[in-house]
């Protein structure tokens, strides 16, 4: 038994995660390459390796002839009979080749073949490992800054966090551990190239899947997500079990679950709302913590008209339009927000369509439509939001172009969001 070779193969298999069969094939190819360098050709050379004992045999199949014209491919009858007494002209005789007789150059070439195969297999193993984790979250260690990009060690390979995938408010130091979302894994001649992100919305989704047991087992589903990295994220969730509260499951006892995710995202605000198949109810939930008087949604046009109390207008819009912008992304609807006073001045508005409830101090929406079809054609003083688009229309009403300055209290917004939606 070739114990030294067996031990070397065992070590390579454990450290590099390369199968022994692949290593055996590399050794066989290296011996054939050495024969070709030593004899000039190796078409008739065969190599056999015992997988159990690691003993190997290298031989050449030569034809028995009376007169030898090619020493590599032919053997004389006399020489053949020394190997096998029954040999005769026309037979094929196995002639053993001793690897110790190879020259230095042939040996070096054989060694290079083995090393090259090991490197290729090592790259392939790393590529396959991280390709399976594509579109998933992994933990890495910050190594160094390469210009404005960051090199992150993922264990067996290094990943690149490009500047475009970094959150502007986040600053990392070397040796710091962070979670990143694997965007893409490319196979290059120099090894796998892994691109990661800290801004992708799926990062938040994967963090919730890892933290919340109910999401992992399918009891709670994340239906939609909208994110402005580093600032705020809105999450719409649905429970498949009537006995399980989707929002409560995501928030956790005393907010423990959502707090761990907020800490990982360096303090990014997270709003968790209930998903509803009714677009009107969904839009109302998405605009929380603002209170809504009425929502008129058009599923065909993917537009919605929202009426809010006058004192809730700036809260519904959010600072710099963020709340309405994220709600539009979350629901997929273009949302037009009006205060109650603005809605009354609009054509087709009927005050009797709204019922005021003194106990709840809230408005219930009448299940109808604006009667005047010219409503859409009128120039609205409100702001329209569609996937981040913001039309300024509040300057005349409030004396400022920034809705966030129109009586909007950021601290009040955040506190109300915690009470109603489990936001941290």
C-alpha positions in Angstrom: 0.0 0.0 0.0 1.2 3.5 -0.9 0.5 5.1 2.5 2.1 8.4 1.8 -0.1 9.0 -1.3 -3.2 7.9 0.6 -2.5 10.3 3.4 -1.9 13.2 1.0 -5.1 12.5 -0.8 -7.1 12.4 2.5 -5.7 15.8 3.5 -6.5 17.3 0.1 -10.0 16.0 0.3 -10.7 17.5 3.7 -9.0 20.9 3.2 -9.9 21.6 -0.4 -13.2 19.5 -0.5 -12.0 17.8 -3.7 -13.2 14.2 -4.2 -10.6 11.5 -4.3 -11.8 10.3 -7.6 -11.0 13.6 -9.2 -7.5 13.5 -7.6 -6.9 9.9 -9.0 -7.9 11.1 -12.5 -5.4 14.0 -12.1 -2.6 11.6 -11.2 -3.4 9.3 -14.1 -3.4 12.3 -16.6 -0.1 13.5 -15.1 1.6 10.2 -15.6 0.4 10.0 -19.2 1.7 13.5 -19.8 5.1 12.5 -18.3 5.2 9.5 -20.7 4.5 11.8 -23.6 7.3 14.1 -22.6 9.7 11.2 -22.1 8.9 9.1 -25.1 7.6 11.7 -27.5 4.1 10.1 -27.7 1.7 8.4 -25.4 -1.1 7.0 -27.5 -0.6 3.5 -26.3 0.1 4.3 -22.6 -2.3 3.2 -19.9 -2.4 4.0 -16.2 -4.2 2.0 -13.6 -4.5 3.1 -9.9 -6.0 0.9 -7.2 -8.5 3.1 -5.3 -8.1 1.1 -2.1 -4.3 0.8 -1.8 -3.2 3.8 -4.1 -0.8 1.4 -5.8 -0.5 2.4 -9.5 0.8 0.7 -12.7 1.9 2.6 -15.8 2.4 0.5 -18.9 2.5 0.7 -22.7 0.7 -1.7 -25.0 3.2 -2.7 -27.8 2.6 -4.9 -30.8 4.9 -7.9 -31.2 6.8 -7.8 -34.6 9.8 -9.6 -36.1 11.5 -6.3 -37.0 11.0 -3.2 -34.8 10.4 0.0 -36.7 9.0 2.1 -33.7 10.4 1.4 -30.2 7.4 3.2 -28.6 4.7 1.2 -30.4 6.4 -2.1 -31.2 8.5 -4.8 -29.5 10.6 -7.6 -30.9 9.4 -11.2 -30.5 12.5 -12.1 -28.4 11.9 -9.2 -26.0 8.2 -10.0 -25.8 8.9 -13.7 -25.0 11.0 -12.5 -22.0 7.8 -10.9 -20.7 5.4 -13.7 -21.7 6.6 -17.0 -23.1 3.4 -17.5 -25.1 3.9 -14.2 -27.0 3.8 -14.4 -30.8 3.9 -12.0 -33.7 0.8 -9.8 -33.8 0.0 -10.0 -30.1 -0.3 -6.9 -27.8 2.1 -7.0 -24.8 1.9 -4.8 -21.8 5.3 -3.3 -21.1 5.6 -1.7 -17.6 7.0 1.8 -17.5 8.9 2.8 -14.4 8.1 6.4 -13.4 11.5 6.7 -11.7 13.1 6.6 -15.1 11.4 9.9 -16.2 13.6 12.9 -16.5 13.4 16.1 -14.5 11.4 18.0 -17.1 8.8 15.1 -17.5 8.4 14.9 -13.8 8.0 18.7 -13.5 5.3 18.7 -16.2 3.5 15.8 -14.4 3.5 17.8 -11.2 2.2 20.9 -12.9 -0.7 18.9 -14.4 -1.7 17.7 -10.9 -1.5 21.2 -9.4 -3.5 22.8 -12.2 -6.2 20.2 -11.8 -6.3 20.9 -8.0 -6.6 24.6 -8.6 -9.4 24.2 -11.1 -11.4 21.9 -8.8 -10.9 24.2 -5.9 -12.3 27.1 -7.9 -15.2 24.9 -9.1 -16.0 23.9 -5.5 -16.0 27.5 -4.3 -18.1 28.6 -7.2 -20.7 25.9 -6.7 -20.9 26.6 -2.9 -21.7 30.3 -3.4 -23.7 29.9 -6.5 -26.2 27.8 -4.4 -26.3 30.8 -2.0 -27.1 33.3 -4.7 -30.1 35.5 -3.7 -29.5 34.7 -0.1 -27.9 36.3 2.9 -24.5 35.4 4.3 -22.3 36.7 7.1 -18.9 38.2 6.1 -16.0 40.0 7.7 -14.9 43.4 6.4 -11.3 43.2 5.2 -10.3 46.5 3.5 -11.5 49.3 1.3 -10.6 49.1 -2.4 -11.2 52.6 -3.5 -14.8 53.2 -2.6 -15.6 49.5 -2.8 -15.3 47.1 0.2 -13.7 43.7 0.2 -15.6 41.2 2.4 -14.3 37.8 3.3 -17.1 35.1 3.2 -14.8 32.3 4.5 -13.6 30.4 1.4 -13.8 33.4 -1.0 -13.8 37.2 -1.0 -16.8 39.3 -2.1 -17.0 42.9 -3.4 -19.5 45.4 -2.0 -19.7 48.1 -4.7 -20.3 51.7 -3.8 -23.7 51.6 -5.5 -24.8 48.7 -3.2 -23.6 50.5 0.0 -25.9 52.4 2.3 -24.6 56.0 2.5 -25.2 56.2 6.3 -23.3 53.0 7.1 -19.6 53.0 7.8 -17.7 49.8 8.5 -14.3 49.1 10.0 -12.0 46.2 9.2 -12.7 42.9 11.0 -16.4 44.0 11.6 -18.9 41.3 10.9 -21.9 42.2 8.7 -24.7 40.4 6.8 -24.8 40.9 3.0 -27.1 39.8 0.2 -25.4 37.9 -2.6 -26.5 39.5 -5.9 -24.5 37.5 -8.4 -21.7 34.9 -8.6 -19.6 34.9 -11.7 -17.2 32.2 -12.8 -14.0 33.8 -14.1 -10.5 32.4 -15.0 -9.2 33.9 -11.7 -11.8 32.2 -9.6 -15.4 33.1 -8.7 -16.3 36.8 -8.5 -19.0 37.4 -5.9 -21.1 40.7 -5.9 -23.0 41.5 -2.7 -25.4 44.2 -1.6 -26.6 46.0 1.6 -29.3 48.1 -0.2 -31.4 45.3 -1.8 -35.0 44.9 -0.5 -34.5 41.2 -0.4 -31.9 41.6 2.3 -34.7 42.7 4.8 -36.9 39.8 3.6 -34.2 37.2 4.2 -33.4 38.7 7.6 -37.0 38.3 8.6 -37.1 34.7 7.3 -34.0 33.9 9.4 -35.4 35.6 12.5 -39.1 34.7 12.4 -40.0 31.1 12.7 -43.5 31.6 11.4 -42.2 32.9 8.1 -39.8 30.0 7.7 -42.5 27.4 8.2 -45.0 29.2 5.9 -47.5 30.3 8.5 -46.7 34.0 7.8 -46.0 35.2 4.3 -44.2 38.4 3.2 -46.4 39.6 0.4 -44.6 42.9 -0.6 -41.7 45.0 0.5 -40.6 48.6 -0.2 -37.3 50.0 1.0 -35.3 53.1 1.0 -32.0 51.8 2.3 -30.7 53.4 5.4 -34.0 55.3 6.1 -37.2 53.2 6.2 -38.7 50.0 5.0 -42.4 49.0 4.7 -43.3 45.4 4.9 -46.8 43.8 4.1 -47.4 40.4 5.7 -50.2 37.9 5.7 -51.0 35.0 8.0 -52.3 31.7 6.7 -53.4 30.7 10.2 -56.4 32.6 11.7 -54.9 32.1 15.2 -51.6 33.7 14.3 -51.2 37.5 14.1 -48.8 38.2 11.2 -47.6 41.6 12.4 -47.2 40.4 16.0 -45.2 37.4 14.9 -42.8 39.6 13.0 -42.5 42.1 15.8 -41.9 39.5 18.5 -42.3 39.8 22.3 -41.4 43.4 23.3 -40.1 43.9 19.8 -37.2 41.5 20.2 -37.4 40.0 16.7 -37.7 43.2 14.8 -35.2 44.9 17.0 -32.5 42.5 16.1 -33.1 43.2 12.4 -33.1 47.0 13.0 -29.8 46.6 14.8 -28.3 44.7 11.8 -29.6 47.4 9.5 -27.9 50.1 11.6 -31.1 51.6 12.9 -33.2 51.6 9.7 -36.9 52.2 10.6 -39.3 49.3 9.7 -43.1 49.5 9.3 -44.9 46.2 9.3 -48.5 46.3 8.1 -51.2 43.7 7.3 -51.7 42.6 3.7 -55.2 42.8 2.3 -56.6 41.5 -1.0 -58.8 44.6 -1.0 -56.7 47.3 -2.6 -58.5 50.0 -0.6 -57.7 48.4 2.7 -54.2 47.6 1.6 -53.5 51.2 0.7 -55.0 52.4 4.0 -52.7 50.0 5.9 -49.7 51.0 3.8 -50.2 54.7 4.6 -50.1 54.1 8.3 -49.5 55.7 10.8 -51.7 58.3 9.1 -55.5 58.0 9.6 -57.5 57.7 6.4 -61.0 59.1 5.7 -61.6 57.2 2.4 -59.8 55.4 -0.3 -61.1 55.0 -3.9 -58.9 52.5 -5.8 -59.1 51.7 -9.5 -57.6 48.1 -10.0 -57.6 48.5 -13.8 -55.7 51.8 -13.9 -53.7 51.0 -10.7 -54.5 54.4 -9.3 -56.0 55.4 -6.0 -57.5 58.6 -4.5 -57.0 59.0 -0.8 -58.7 61.5 1.5 -57.2 62.2 4.9 -58.1 64.6 7.7 -56.6 68.0 7.4 -54.3 67.6 10.4 -53.1 64.2 9.1 -52.1 65.4 5.6 -48.4 66.0 6.3 -48.2 62.7 8.3 -49.7 60.7 5.4 -47.2 62.3 3.0 -44.3 61.8 5.3 -41.0 63.7 5.4 -40.0 64.6 1.9 -42.9 62.5 0.6 -41.3 59.3 1.9 -44.4 57.7 3.5 -46.6 58.0 0.4 -43.7 57.1 -1.9 -43.1 53.8 0.0 -46.8 53.1 0.2 -47.0 53.4 -3.6 -44.1 51.0 -4.1 -45.6 48.6 -1.6 -49.1 48.5 -3.2 -48.1 49.1 -6.8 -50.7 51.9 -7.0 -50.3 55.5 -8.0 -51.6 57.3 -4.9 -53.2 60.8 -5.0 -53.6 62.2 -1.5 -56.0 65.0 -0.6 -56.9 66.6 2.6 -60.6 66.6 3.6 -60.9 70.3 2.7 -59.3 69.8 -0.7 -61.5 66.8 -1.4 -64.7 68.9 -0.6 -63.7 71.5 -3.1 -63.2 68.9 -5.8 -66.1 68.3 -8.2 -68.3 65.3 -7.4 -67.5 65.2 -3.6 -70.5 64.4 -1.4 -70.1 65.0 2.3 -72.9 62.5 3.1 -70.7 59.7 1.7 -68.6 59.9 4.9 -69.9 58.8 8.3 -68.2 60.2 11.3 -67.9 58.0 14.4 -67.6 59.9 17.6 -66.4 57.0 19.6 -63.5 56.0 17.4 -62.9 59.6 16.2 -62.3 58.1 12.8 -63.9 58.2 9.4 -65.4 55.2 7.5 -65.2 55.2 3.7 -68.4 55.1 1.7 -68.2 52.2 -0.8 -68.8 54.3 -4.0 -67.2 56.4 -6.6 -66.8 60.1 -7.3 -69.7 61.0 -9.5 -68.1 63.7 -11.6 -65.9 62.1 -14.3 -64.1 65.4 -14.7 -62.5 64.9 -11.3 -59.4 63.3 -12.8 -59.1 66.2 -15.3 -59.0 68.8 -12.6 -55.6 70.0 -11.4 -55.2 68.7 -7.9 -53.4 70.6 -5.1 -52.3 67.3 -3.6 -49.2 65.3 -4.4 -49.3 62.2 -6.6 -46.9 59.4 -5.9 -46.0 56.6 -8.2 -43.0 54.5 -7.3 -41.0 57.4 -5.9 -42.4 60.2 -8.2 -43.4 63.4 -6.3 -45.2 66.3 -7.8 -44.9 69.4 -5.8 -48.3 71.0 -5.2 -48.2 72.2 -1.6 -46.3 75.4 -1.9 -49.4 77.5 -2.4 -51.3 75.8 0.4 -48.5 75.8 3.1 -46.1 78.3 1.8 -43.4 75.7 1.3 -42.5 73.2 -1.4 -41.5 70.5 1.1 -44.5 68.6 2.5 -42.4 67.6 5.4 -42.3 71.2 6.6 -46.1 71.5 6.5 -46.8 70.8 10.1 -45.1 67.4 9.9 -43.8 66.1 13.2 -41.3 63.3 12.6 -41.2 62.2 16.2 -45.0 62.1 16.4 -45.0 59.9 13.2 -42.5 57.4 14.6 -44.3 57.1 17.9 -47.7 56.5 16.2 -46.1 53.9 13.9 -44.9 51.9 16.9 -48.4 51.8 18.5 -50.3 50.9 15.4 -48.0 48.7 13.4 -45.3 47.3 15.7 -42.7 49.6 14.0 -39.3 49.9 15.7 
